Amino acid sequence: MSTLIIGFFIGCAFGAILYLGGATSYRRILGTLRLKDMWIIKLMGTAIGVGTLGVYLLDLGGLANMSIKPAYVWGVAIGGIVFGIGWAISGFCPGTCVVGASEGKKDAMFTLLGGLVGALLFSMAYPYIEKGLIQNANFGSITLESVLGVSGIYLAMAMSAGLLGLIFFVLKDRYE
């Protein structure tokens, strides 16, 4: 139960950071999709870089339990396409639509509702598509750690440093 409470508060903090960082601003989202305003990309990249290292450190300290899900290539590819189309149409990703809905933005509320309906439809269709679509391209719980034979914490440190370096020293806003 305490894990759920900790997760809830981490989620609230992440939502607050998204809100304060302007990740639900139409102007920022449009600038991001046009690759002119890098703020949201930098915000999310920082979260990924810090989170990657944080999860590995929590796992090493016994405060988290890494559970690697199987790599379903077709499921990931189709899910990515659906995600991209949904983001392009609505202007929200799953995290920002929850934050936007909590702000009272109607478009975010409809995006959230659409995501929930999509999840329901997927869960209903899953037994019918599992064998043909998902199991045919199942590579199992594969990780860079297992492929390269390098400890995950070293990979997390390198990837986090590389991503944070890219964010802070390479990505620049482009205004016309």
WOGI-V918009 format. One record per helix or strand of 3 or more residues. SS is the DSSP state (2 for helix, 1 for strand). FROM is the first residue (numbers start at 0). LEN is the number of residues. Records with the same first field share a line. If there is no record, write none. Layout:
SS: FROM-LEN ; FROM-LEN
This chain:
2: 1-19 ; 25-8 ; 38-22 ; 72-18 ; 93-9 ; 105-32 ; 143-5 ; 151-18
